Amino acid sequence: MFSDPPLTKRQLGWLFLAAGLSVGLVSLGVHIVRAGLLGPFGPIQQQVLSAAALAVALGLSLLPRGNRPA
């Protein structure tokens, strides 16, 4: 029925890893650029960094699962 192969667990892991690292680096970059204006991390920044860390952890846990469909 489908002509495209399904997304594998390894590919999904790389996507989660890339998304988590991107969000985390952007959040830290915004904080560094505006550090003089905002001061310490606020609660929203902490939540964003926590979500990014969870995405990275999920991505790393999916990488060794192999080429089985997700």
mmJSON file of the N, C-alpha and C atoms, coordinates in Angstrom:
{"data_MODEL":{"atom_site":{
"group_PDB":["ATOM","ATOM","ATOM","ATOM","ATOM","ATOM","ATOM","ATOM","ATOM","ATOM","ATOM","ATOM","ATOM","ATOM","ATOM","ATOM","ATOM","ATOM","ATOM","ATOM","ATOM","ATOM","ATOM","ATOM","ATOM","ATOM","ATOM","ATOM","ATOM","ATOM","ATOM","ATOM","ATOM","ATOM","ATOM","ATOM","ATOM","ATOM","ATOM","ATOM","ATOM","ATOM","ATOM","ATOM","ATOM","ATOM","ATOM","ATOM","ATOM","ATOM","ATOM","ATOM","ATOM","ATOM","ATOM","ATOM","ATOM","ATOM","ATOM","ATOM","ATOM","ATOM","ATOM","ATOM","ATOM","ATOM","ATOM","ATOM","ATOM","ATOM","ATOM","ATOM","ATOM","ATOM","ATOM","ATOM","ATOM","ATOM","ATOM","ATOM","ATOM","ATOM","ATOM","ATOM","ATOM","ATOM","ATOM","ATOM","ATOM","ATOM","ATOM","ATOM","ATOM","ATOM","ATOM","ATOM","ATOM","ATOM","ATOM","ATOM","ATOM","ATOM","ATOM","ATOM","ATOM","ATOM","ATOM","ATOM","ATOM","ATOM","ATOM","ATOM","ATOM","ATOM","ATOM","ATOM","ATOM","ATOM","ATOM","ATOM","ATOM","ATOM","ATOM","ATOM","ATOM","ATOM","ATOM","ATOM","ATOM","ATOM","ATOM","ATOM","ATOM","ATOM","ATOM","ATOM","ATOM","ATOM","ATOM","ATOM","ATOM","ATOM","ATOM","ATOM","ATOM","ATOM","ATOM","ATOM","ATOM","ATOM","ATOM","ATOM","ATOM","ATOM","ATOM","ATOM","ATOM","ATOM","ATOM","ATOM","ATOM","ATOM","ATOM","ATOM","ATOM","ATOM","ATOM","ATOM","ATOM","ATOM","ATOM","ATOM","ATOM","ATOM","ATOM","ATOM","ATOM","ATOM","ATOM","ATOM","ATOM","ATOM","ATOM","ATOM","ATOM","ATOM","ATOM","ATOM","ATOM","ATOM","ATOM","ATOM","ATOM","ATOM","ATOM","ATOM","ATOM","ATOM","ATOM","ATOM","ATOM","ATOM","ATOM","ATOM","ATOM","ATOM","ATOM","ATOM","ATOM","ATOM"],
"id":[1,2,3,4,5,6,7,8,9,10,11,12,13,14,15,16,17,18,19,20,21,22,23,24,25,26,27,28,29,30,31,32,33,34,35,36,37,38,39,40,41,42,43,44,45,46,47,48,49,50,51,52,53,54,55,56,57,58,59,60,61,62,63,64,65,66,67,68,69,70,71,72,73,74,75,76,77,78,79,80,81,82,83,84,85,86,87,88,89,90,91,92,93,94,95,96,97,98,99,100,101,102,103,104,105,106,107,108,109,110,111,112,113,114,115,116,117,118,119,120,121,122,123,124,125,126,127,128,129,130,131,132,133,134,135,136,137,138,139,140,141,142,143,144,145,146,147,148,149,150,151,152,153,154,155,156,157,158,159,160,161,162,163,164,165,166,167,168,169,170,171,172,173,174,175,176,177,178,179,180,181,182,183,184,185,186,187,188,189,190,191,192,193,194,195,196,197,198,199,200,201,202,203,204,205,206,207,208,209,210],
"type_symbol":["N","C","C","N","C","C","N","C","C","N","C","C","N","C","C","N","C","C","N","C","C","N","C","C","N","C","C","N","C","C","N","C","C","N","C","C","N","C","C","N","C","C","N","C","C","N","C","C","N","C","C","N","C","C","N","C","C","N","C","C","N","C","C","N","C","C","N","C","C","N","C","C","N","C","C","N","C","C","N","C","C","N","C","C","N","C","C","N","C","C","N","C","C","N","C","C","N","C","C","N","C","C","N","C","C","N","C","C","N","C","C","N","C","C","N","C","C","N","C","C","N","C","C","N","C","C","N","C","C","N","C","C","N","C","C","N","C","C","N","C","C","N","C","C","N","C","C","N","C","C","N","C","C","N","C","C","N","C","C","N","C","C","N","C","C","N","C","C","N","C","C","N","C","C","N","C","C","N","C","C","N","C","C","N","C","C","N","C","C","N","C","C","N","C","C","N","C","C","N","C","C","N","C","C","N","C","C","N","C","C"],
"label_atom_id":["N","CA","C","N","CA","C","N","CA","C","N","CA","C","N","CA","C","N","CA","C","N","CA","C","N","CA","C","N","CA","C","N","CA","C","N","CA","C","N","CA","C","N","CA","C","N","CA","C","N","CA","C","N","CA","C","N","CA","C","N","CA","C","N","CA","C","N","CA","C","N","CA","C","N","CA","C","N","CA","C","N","CA","C","N","CA","C","N","CA","C","N","CA","C","N","CA","C","N","CA","C","N","CA","C","N","CA","C","N","CA","C","N","CA","C","N","CA","C","N","CA","C","N","CA","C","N","CA","C","N","CA","C","N","CA","C","N","CA","C","N","CA","C","N","CA","C","N","CA","C","N","CA","C","N","CA","C","N","CA","C","N","CA","C","N","CA","C","N","CA","C","N","CA","C","N","CA","C","N","CA","C","N","CA","C","N","CA","C","N","CA","C","N","CA","C","N","CA","C","N","CA","C","N","CA","C","N","CA","C","N","CA","C","N","CA","C","N","CA","C","N","CA","C","N","CA","C","N","CA","C","N","CA","C","N","CA","C","N","CA","C","N","CA","C"],
"label_alt_id":[null,null,null,null,null,null,null,null,null,null,null,null,null,null,null,null,null,null,null,null,null,null,null,null,null,null,null,null,null,null,null,null,null,null,null,null,null,null,null,null,null,null,null,null,null,null,null,null,null,null,null,null,null,null,null,null,null,null,null,null,null,null,null,null,null,null,null,null,null,null,null,null,null,null,null,null,null,null,null,null,null,null,null,null,null,null,null,null,null,null,null,null,null,null,null,null,null,null,null,null,null,null,null,null,null,null,null,null,null,null,null,null,null,null,null,null,null,null,null,null,null,null,null,null,null,null,null,null,null,null,null,null,null,null,null,null,null,null,null,null,null,null,null,null,null,null,null,null,null,null,null,null,null,null,null,null,null,null,null,null,null,null,null,null,null,null,null,null,null,null,null,null,null,null,null,null,null,null,null,null,null,null,null,null,null,null,null,null,null,null,null,null,null,null,null,null,null,null,null,null,null,null,null,null,null,null,null,null,null,null],
"label_comp_id":["MET","MET","MET","PHE","PHE","PHE","SER","SER","SER","ASP","ASP","ASP","PRO","PRO","PRO","PRO","PRO","PRO","LEU","LEU","LEU","THR","THR","THR","LYS","LYS","LYS","ARG","ARG","ARG","GLN","GLN","GLN","LEU","LEU","LEU","GLY","GLY","GLY","TRP","TRP","TRP","LEU","LEU","LEU","PHE","PHE","PHE","LEU","LEU","LEU","ALA","ALA","ALA","ALA","ALA","ALA","GLY","GLY","GLY","LEU","LEU","LEU","SER","SER","SER","VAL","VAL","VAL","GLY","GLY","GLY","LEU","LEU","LEU","VAL","VAL","VAL","SER","SER","SER","LEU","LEU","LEU","GLY","GLY","GLY","VAL","VAL","VAL","HIS","HIS","HIS","ILE","ILE","ILE","VAL","VAL","VAL","ARG","ARG","ARG","ALA","ALA","ALA","GLY","GLY","GLY","LEU","LEU","LEU","LEU","LEU","LEU","GLY","GLY","GLY","PRO","PRO","PRO","PHE","PHE","PHE","GLY","GLY","GLY","PRO","PRO","PRO","ILE","ILE","ILE","GLN","GLN","GLN","GLN","GLN","GLN","GLN","GLN","GLN","VAL","VAL","VAL","LEU","LEU","LEU","SER","SER","SER","ALA","ALA","ALA","ALA","ALA","ALA","ALA","ALA","ALA","LEU","LEU","LEU","ALA","ALA","ALA","VAL","VAL","VAL","ALA","ALA","ALA","LEU","LEU","LEU","GLY","GLY","GLY","LEU","LEU","LEU","SER","SER","SER","LEU","LEU","LEU","LEU","LEU","LEU","PRO","PRO","PRO","ARG","ARG","ARG","GLY","GLY","GLY","ASN","ASN","ASN","ARG","ARG","ARG","PRO","PRO","PRO","ALA","ALA","ALA"],
"label_asym_id":["A","A","A","A","A","A","A","A","A","A","A","A","A","A","A","A","A","A","A","A","A","A","A","A","A","A","A","A","A","A","A","A","A","A","A","A","A","A","A","A","A","A","A","A","A","A","A","A","A","A","A","A","A","A","A","A","A","A","A","A","A","A","A","A","A","A","A","A","A","A","A","A","A","A","A","A","A","A","A","A","A","A","A","A","A","A","A","A","A","A","A","A","A","A","A","A","A","A","A","A","A","A","A","A","A","A","A","A","A","A","A","A","A","A","A","A","A","A","A","A","A","A","A","A","A","A","A","A","A","A","A","A","A","A","A","A","A","A","A","A","A","A","A","A","A","A","A","A","A","A","A","A","A","A","A","A","A","A","A","A","A","A","A","A","A","A","A","A","A","A","A","A","A","A","A","A","A","A","A","A","A","A","A","A","A","A","A","A","A","A","A","A","A","A","A","A","A","A","A","A","A","A","A","A","A","A","A","A","A","A"],
"label_entity_id":["1","1","1","1","1","1","1","1","1","1","1","1","1","1","1","1","1","1","1","1","1","1","1","1","1","1","1","1","1","1","1","1","1","1","1","1","1","1","1","1","1","1","1","1","1","1","1","1","1","1","1","1","1","1","1","1","1","1","1","1","1","1","1","1","1","1","1","1","1","1","1","1","1","1","1","1","1","1","1","1","1","1","1","1","1","1","1","1","1","1","1","1","1","1","1","1","1","1","1","1","1","1","1","1","1","1","1","1","1","1","1","1","1","1","1","1","1","1","1","1","1","1","1","1","1","1","1","1","1","1","1","1","1","1","1","1","1","1","1","1","1","1","1","1","1","1","1","1","1","1","1","1","1","1","1","1","1","1","1","1","1","1","1","1","1","1","1","1","1","1","1","1","1","1","1","1","1","1","1","1","1","1","1","1","1","1","1","1","1","1","1","1","1","1","1","1","1","1","1","1","1","1","1","1","1","1","1","1","1","1"],
"label_seq_id":[1,1,1,2,2,2,3,3,3,4,4,4,5,5,5,6,6,6,7,7,7,8,8,8,9,9,9,10,10,10,11,11,11,12,12,12,13,13,13,14,14,14,15,15,15,16,16,16,17,17,17,18,18,18,19,19,19,20,20,20,21,21,21,22,22,22,23,23,23,24,24,24,25,25,25,26,26,26,27,27,27,28,28,28,29,29,29,30,30,30,31,31,31,32,32,32,33,33,33,34,34,34,35,35,35,36,36,36,37,37,37,38,38,38,39,39,39,40,40,40,41,41,41,42,42,42,43,43,43,44,44,44,45,45,45,46,46,46,47,47,47,48,48,48,49,49,49,50,50,50,51,51,51,52,52,52,53,53,53,54,54,54,55,55,55,56,56,56,57,57,57,58,58,58,59,59,59,60,60,60,61,61,61,62,62,62,63,63,63,64,64,64,65,65,65,66,66,66,67,67,67,68,68,68,69,69,69,70,70,70],
"pdbx_PDB_ins_code":[null,null,null,null,null,null,null,null,null,null,null,null,null,null,null,null,null,null,null,null,null,null,null,null,null,null,null,null,null,null,null,null,null,null,null,null,null,null,null,null,null,null,null,null,null,null,null,null,null,null,null,null,null,null,null,null,null,null,null,null,null,null,null,null,null,null,null,null,null,null,null,null,null,null,null,null,null,null,null,null,null,null,null,null,null,null,null,null,null,null,null,null,null,null,null,null,null,null,null,null,null,null,null,null,null,null,null,null,null,null,null,null,null,null,null,null,null,null,null,null,null,null,null,null,null,null,null,null,null,null,null,null,null,null,null,null,null,null,null,null,null,null,null,null,null,null,null,null,null,null,null,null,null,null,null,null,null,null,null,null,null,null,null,null,null,null,null,null,null,null,null,null,null,null,null,null,null,null,null,null,null,null,null,null,null,null,null,null,null,null,null,null,null,null,null,null,null,null,null,null,null,null,null,null,null,null,null,null,null,null],
"Cartn_x":[0.822,0.0,0.881,1.931,2.82,4.056,4.443,5.634,6.894,6.756,7.906,8.153,9.42,9.698,9.391,9.016,8.679,9.917,9.683,10.75,11.264,12.575,13.139,13.381,13.587,13.85,15.147,16.142,17.415,17.222,16.464,16.212,15.423,14.439,13.663,14.549,15.479,16.413,17.277,17.783,18.582,17.751,16.473,15.611,15.395,15.122,14.956,16.246,17.357,18.655,18.943,18.725,18.972,18.03,16.765,15.806,16.151,16.48,16.817,18.064,19.091,20.317,20.08,19.288,18.998,18.243,17.213,16.422,17.27,18.063,18.917,19.952,20.607,21.616,21.013,19.85,19.189,18.795,18.262,17.879,19.087,20.184,21.393,21.966,21.905,22.392,21.61,20.306,19.474,19.803,20.038,20.364,21.717,22.687,24.014,23.958,23.229,23.137,22.422,21.394,20.609,20.894,22.045,22.346,22.317,22.755,22.76,21.366,20.408,19.058,18.184,18.392,17.462,17.959,19.246,19.757,19.776,19.469,19.544,18.427,18.543,17.515,16.165,15.147,13.789,13.143,11.923,11.249,10.947,10.648,10.365,11.644,12.76,14.024,14.407,14.152,14.447,13.594,12.324,11.441,11.861,12.278,12.722,13.984,14.929,16.158,15.872,14.923,14.547,13.913,13.04,12.416,13.464,14.429,15.497,16.341,16.637,17.415,16.648,15.34,14.535,14.521,14.443,14.466,15.803,16.897,18.222,18.308,17.828,17.865,17.014,15.849,14.999,15.68,16.289,16.999,18.147,18.917,20.034,19.546,18.386,17.868,17.328,16.941,16.416,17.509,18.682,19.742,20.138,20.333,20.759,19.632,18.414,17.28,17.301,18.141,18.297,17.368,17.179,16.434,14.994,14.475,13.079,12.177,10.989,10.069,9.694,9.537,9.217,7.759],
"Cartn_y":[-1.175,0.0,1.258,1.311,2.463,2.182,3.151,2.95,3.402,4.288,4.757,3.843,3.555,2.74,3.544,2.867,3.585,4.187,5.143,5.767,4.745,4.595,3.612,4.267,3.427,3.933,4.728,4.301,5.016,6.409,6.492,7.787,8.705,8.144,8.928,9.408,8.569,8.969,10.133,10.086,11.203,12.482,12.357,13.537,14.155,13.316,13.826,14.443,13.809,14.315,15.681,15.791,17.061,18.158,17.812,18.811,19.279,18.348,18.718,19.581,19.203,20.001,21.387,21.454,22.746,23.672,23.161,23.98,24.415,23.496,23.832,24.887,24.742,25.712,27.076,27.094,28.376,29.054,28.299,28.878,29.442,28.691,29.193,30.391,30.37,31.495,32.767,32.648,33.819,34.349,33.45,33.89,34.6,34.089,34.713,36.087,36.215,37.49,38.528,38.11,39.05,38.934,38.416,38.154,39.42,40.527,41.755,42.274,41.926,42.437,41.569,40.265,39.358,38.803,38.714,38.14,36.63,35.968,34.493,33.845,32.524,31.779,31.929,32.168,32.231,30.863,30.758,29.461,28.914,29.782,29.297,28.76,29.452,28.963,27.631,27.482,26.214,25.086,25.378,24.367,24.004,25.006,24.744,23.883,24.22,23.426,22.013,21.872,20.534,19.714,20.34,19.632,19.249,20.136,19.831,18.665,18.643,17.546,16.222,16.268,15.049,14.56,15.487,15.097,14.461,15.02,14.443,13.048,12.909,11.594,10.57,10.982,10.08,9.701,10.671,10.388,9.413,9.625,8.719,7.313,7.207,5.881,5.151,5.887,5.246,4.828,5.445,5.143,3.66,2.989,1.582,0.607,1.082,0.189,-0.392,0.134,-0.48,0.066,-0.738,-0.32,-0.83,-1.153,-1.575,-0.362,-0.54,0.595,1.206,2.511,3.227,3.094],
"Cartn_z":[0.0,0.0,0.0,0.844,0.878,0.039,-0.779,-1.593,-0.861,0.105,0.872,2.064,2.354,3.548,4.811,5.884,7.117,7.769,8.619,9.4,10.411,10.493,11.421,12.779,13.779,15.123,15.171,14.404,14.37,13.744,12.661,12.029,12.965,13.649,14.6,15.752,16.177,17.216,16.777,15.536,15.032,14.934,14.559,14.49,15.872,16.87,18.238,18.752,18.467,18.907,18.272,16.991,16.299,16.787,16.987,17.463,18.872,19.753,21.126,21.203,20.439,20.437,19.841,18.787,18.163,19.112,19.732,20.655,21.849,22.378,23.509,23.16,22.01,21.606,21.293,20.672,20.397,21.698,22.637,23.925,24.663,24.673,25.317,24.569,23.243,22.451,22.706,22.802,23.104,24.485,25.415,26.773,26.8,26.07,26.059,25.414,24.311,23.606,24.461,25.183,25.983,27.481,27.855,29.265,30.1,29.562,30.337,30.629,29.796,29.962,30.857,30.817,31.487,32.813,33.009,34.249,34.187,35.301,35.339,34.514,34.363,33.626,34.313,33.512,34.026,33.962,34.469,34.496,33.096,32.143,30.786,30.149,30.342,29.797,30.427,31.698,32.359,31.781,31.514,30.947,29.523,28.751,27.381,27.394,28.266,28.351,28.864,29.77,30.248,29.126,28.347,27.225,26.182,25.947,25.0,25.511,26.802,27.381,27.277,27.488,27.34,25.898,24.947,23.536,23.173,23.694,23.44,24.058,25.277,25.94,25.185,24.722,23.943,22.635,21.977,20.738,20.946,22.01,22.295,22.629,23.26,23.598,22.368,21.327,20.128,19.141,19.223,18.255,18.225,19.356,19.276,18.933,18.741,18.464,17.066,16.194,14.884,13.822,12.794,11.612,11.587,12.739,12.789,12.604,12.05,11.878,13.225,13.225,14.461,14.818],
"occupancy":[1.0,1.0,1.0,1.0,1.0,1.0,1.0,1.0,1.0,1.0,1.0,1.0,1.0,1.0,1.0,1.0,1.0,1.0,1.0,1.0,1.0,1.0,1.0,1.0,1.0,1.0,1.0,1.0,1.0,1.0,1.0,1.0,1.0,1.0,1.0,1.0,1.0,1.0,1.0,1.0,1.0,1.0,1.0,1.0,1.0,1.0,1.0,1.0,1.0,1.0,1.0,1.0,1.0,1.0,1.0,1.0,1.0,1.0,1.0,1.0,1.0,1.0,1.0,1.0,1.0,1.0,1.0,1.0,1.0,1.0,1.0,1.0,1.0,1.0,1.0,1.0,1.0,1.0,1.0,1.0,1.0,1.0,1.0,1.0,1.0,1.0,1.0,1.0,1.0,1.0,1.0,1.0,1.0,1.0,1.0,1.0,1.0,1.0,1.0,1.0,1.0,1.0,1.0,1.0,1.0,1.0,1.0,1.0,1.0,1.0,1.0,1.0,1.0,1.0,1.0,1.0,1.0,1.0,1.0,1.0,1.0,1.0,1.0,1.0,1.0,1.0,1.0,1.0,1.0,1.0,1.0,1.0,1.0,1.0,1.0,1.0,1.0,1.0,1.0,1.0,1.0,1.0,1.0,1.0,1.0,1.0,1.0,1.0,1.0,1.0,1.0,1.0,1.0,1.0,1.0,1.0,1.0,1.0,1.0,1.0,1.0,1.0,1.0,1.0,1.0,1.0,1.0,1.0,1.0,1.0,1.0,1.0,1.0,1.0,1.0,1.0,1.0,1.0,1.0,1.0,1.0,1.0,1.0,1.0,1.0,1.0,1.0,1.0,1.0,1.0,1.0,1.0,1.0,1.0,1.0,1.0,1.0,1.0,1.0,1.0,1.0,1.0,1.0,1.0,1.0,1.0,1.0,1.0,1.0,1.0],
"B_iso_or_equiv":[0.0,0.0,0.0,0.0,0.0,0.0,0.0,0.0,0.0,0.0,0.0,0.0,0.0,0.0,0.0,0.0,0.0,0.0,0.0,0.0,0.0,0.0,0.0,0.0,0.0,0.0,0.0,0.0,0.0,0.0,0.0,0.0,0.0,0.0,0.0,0.0,0.0,0.0,0.0,0.0,0.0,0.0,0.0,0.0,0.0,0.0,0.0,0.0,0.0,0.0,0.0,0.0,0.0,0.0,0.0,0.0,0.0,0.0,0.0,0.0,0.0,0.0,0.0,0.0,0.0,0.0,0.0,0.0,0.0,0.0,0.0,0.0,0.0,0.0,0.0,0.0,0.0,0.0,0.0,0.0,0.0,0.0,0.0,0.0,0.0,0.0,0.0,0.0,0.0,0.0,0.0,0.0,0.0,0.0,0.0,0.0,0.0,0.0,0.0,0.0,0.0,0.0,0.0,0.0,0.0,0.0,0.0,0.0,0.0,0.0,0.0,0.0,0.0,0.0,0.0,0.0,0.0,0.0,0.0,0.0,0.0,0.0,0.0,0.0,0.0,0.0,0.0,0.0,0.0,0.0,0.0,0.0,0.0,0.0,0.0,0.0,0.0,0.0,0.0,0.0,0.0,0.0,0.0,0.0,0.0,0.0,0.0,0.0,0.0,0.0,0.0,0.0,0.0,0.0,0.0,0.0,0.0,0.0,0.0,0.0,0.0,0.0,0.0,0.0,0.0,0.0,0.0,0.0,0.0,0.0,0.0,0.0,0.0,0.0,0.0,0.0,0.0,0.0,0.0,0.0,0.0,0.0,0.0,0.0,0.0,0.0,0.0,0.0,0.0,0.0,0.0,0.0,0.0,0.0,0.0,0.0,0.0,0.0,0.0,0.0,0.0,0.0,0.0,0.0,0.0,0.0,0.0,0.0,0.0,0.0],
"pdbx_formal_charge":[null,null,null,null,null,null,null,null,null,null,null,null,null,null,null,null,null,null,null,null,null,null,null,null,null,null,null,null,null,null,null,null,null,null,null,null,null,null,null,null,null,null,null,null,null,null,null,null,null,null,null,null,null,null,null,null,null,null,null,null,null,null,null,null,null,null,null,null,null,null,null,null,null,null,null,null,null,null,null,null,null,null,null,null,null,null,null,null,null,null,null,null,null,null,null,null,null,null,null,null,null,null,null,null,null,null,null,null,null,null,null,null,null,null,null,null,null,null,null,null,null,null,null,null,null,null,null,null,null,null,null,null,null,null,null,null,null,null,null,null,null,null,null,null,null,null,null,null,null,null,null,null,null,null,null,null,null,null,null,null,null,null,null,null,null,null,null,null,null,null,null,null,null,null,null,null,null,null,null,null,null,null,null,null,null,null,null,null,null,null,null,null,null,null,null,null,null,null,null,null,null,null,null,null,null,null,null,null,null,null],
"auth_seq_id":[1,1,1,2,2,2,3,3,3,4,4,4,5,5,5,6,6,6,7,7,7,8,8,8,9,9,9,10,10,10,11,11,11,12,12,12,13,13,13,14,14,14,15,15,15,16,16,16,17,17,17,18,18,18,19,19,19,20,20,20,21,21,21,22,22,22,23,23,23,24,24,24,25,25,25,26,26,26,27,27,27,28,28,28,29,29,29,30,30,30,31,31,31,32,32,32,33,33,33,34,34,34,35,35,35,36,36,36,37,37,37,38,38,38,39,39,39,40,40,40,41,41,41,42,42,42,43,43,43,44,44,44,45,45,45,46,46,46,47,47,47,48,48,48,49,49,49,50,50,50,51,51,51,52,52,52,53,53,53,54,54,54,55,55,55,56,56,56,57,57,57,58,58,58,59,59,59,60,60,60,61,61,61,62,62,62,63,63,63,64,64,64,65,65,65,66,66,66,67,67,67,68,68,68,69,69,69,70,70,70],
"auth_comp_id":["MET","MET","MET","PHE","PHE","PHE","SER","SER","SER","ASP","ASP","ASP","PRO","PRO","PRO","PRO","PRO","PRO","LEU","LEU","LEU","THR","THR","THR","LYS","LYS","LYS","ARG","ARG","ARG","GLN","GLN","GLN","LEU","LEU","LEU","GLY","GLY","GLY","TRP","TRP","TRP","LEU","LEU","LEU","PHE","PHE","PHE","LEU","LEU","LEU","ALA","ALA","ALA","ALA","ALA","ALA","GLY","GLY","GLY","LEU","LEU","LEU","SER","SER","SER","VAL","VAL","VAL","GLY","GLY","GLY","LEU","LEU","LEU","VAL","VAL","VAL","SER","SER","SER","LEU","LEU","LEU","GLY","GLY","GLY","VAL","VAL","VAL","HIS","HIS","HIS","ILE","ILE","ILE","VAL","VAL","VAL","ARG","ARG","ARG","ALA","ALA","ALA","GLY","GLY","GLY","LEU","LEU","LEU","LEU","LEU","LEU","GLY","GLY","GLY","PRO","PRO","PRO","PHE","PHE","PHE","GLY","GLY","GLY","PRO","PRO","PRO","ILE","ILE","ILE","GLN","GLN","GLN","GLN","GLN","GLN","GLN","GLN","GLN","VAL","VAL","VAL","LEU","LEU","LEU","SER","SER","SER","ALA","ALA","ALA","ALA","ALA","ALA","ALA","ALA","ALA","LEU","LEU","LEU","ALA","ALA","ALA","VAL","VAL","VAL","ALA","ALA","ALA","LEU","LEU","LEU","GLY","GLY","GLY","LEU","LEU","LEU","SER","SER","SER","LEU","LEU","LEU","LEU","LEU","LEU","PRO","PRO","PRO","ARG","ARG","ARG","GLY","GLY","GLY","ASN","ASN","ASN","ARG","ARG","ARG","PRO","PRO","PRO","ALA","ALA","ALA"],
"auth_asym_id":["A","A","A","A","A","A","A","A","A","A","A","A","A","A","A","A","A","A","A","A","A","A","A","A","A","A","A","A","A","A","A","A","A","A","A","A","A","A","A","A","A","A","A","A","A","A","A","A","A","A","A","A","A","A","A","A","A","A","A","A","A","A","A","A","A","A","A","A","A","A","A","A","A","A","A","A","A","A","A","A","A","A","A","A","A","A","A","A","A","A","A","A","A","A","A","A","A","A","A","A","A","A","A","A","A","A","A","A","A","A","A","A","A","A","A","A","A","A","A","A","A","A","A","A","A","A","A","A","A","A","A","A","A","A","A","A","A","A","A","A","A","A","A","A","A","A","A","A","A","A","A","A","A","A","A","A","A","A","A","A","A","A","A","A","A","A","A","A","A","A","A","A","A","A","A","A","A","A","A","A","A","A","A","A","A","A","A","A","A","A","A","A","A","A","A","A","A","A","A","A","A","A","A","A","A","A","A","A","A","A"],
"auth_atom_id":["N","CA","C","N","CA","C","N","CA","C","N","CA","C","N","CA","C","N","CA","C","N","CA","C","N","CA","C","N","CA","C","N","CA","C","N","CA","C","N","CA","C","N","CA","C","N","CA","C","N","CA","C","N","CA","C","N","CA","C","N","CA","C","N","CA","C","N","CA","C","N","CA","C","N","CA","C","N","CA","C","N","CA","C","N","CA","C","N","CA","C","N","CA","C","N","CA","C","N","CA","C","N","CA","C","N","CA","C","N","CA","C","N","CA","C","N","CA","C","N","CA","C","N","CA","C","N","CA","C","N","CA","C","N","CA","C","N","CA","C","N","CA","C","N","CA","C","N","CA","C","N","CA","C","N","CA","C","N","CA","C","N","CA","C","N","CA","C","N","CA","C","N","CA","C","N","CA","C","N","CA","C","N","CA","C","N","CA","C","N","CA","C","N","CA","C","N","CA","C","N","CA","C","N","CA","C","N","CA","C","N","CA","C","N","CA","C","N","CA","C","N","CA","C","N","CA","C","N","CA","C","N","CA","C","N","CA","C","N","CA","C","N","CA","C"],
"pdbx_PDB_model_num":[1,1,1,1,1,1,1,1,1,1,1,1,1,1,1,1,1,1,1,1,1,1,1,1,1,1,1,1,1,1,1,1,1,1,1,1,1,1,1,1,1,1,1,1,1,1,1,1,1,1,1,1,1,1,1,1,1,1,1,1,1,1,1,1,1,1,1,1,1,1,1,1,1,1,1,1,1,1,1,1,1,1,1,1,1,1,1,1,1,1,1,1,1,1,1,1,1,1,1,1,1,1,1,1,1,1,1,1,1,1,1,1,1,1,1,1,1,1,1,1,1,1,1,1,1,1,1,1,1,1,1,1,1,1,1,1,1,1,1,1,1,1,1,1,1,1,1,1,1,1,1,1,1,1,1,1,1,1,1,1,1,1,1,1,1,1,1,1,1,1,1,1,1,1,1,1,1,1,1,1,1,1,1,1,1,1,1,1,1,1,1,1,1,1,1,1,1,1,1,1,1,1,1,1,1,1,1,1,1,1]
}}}
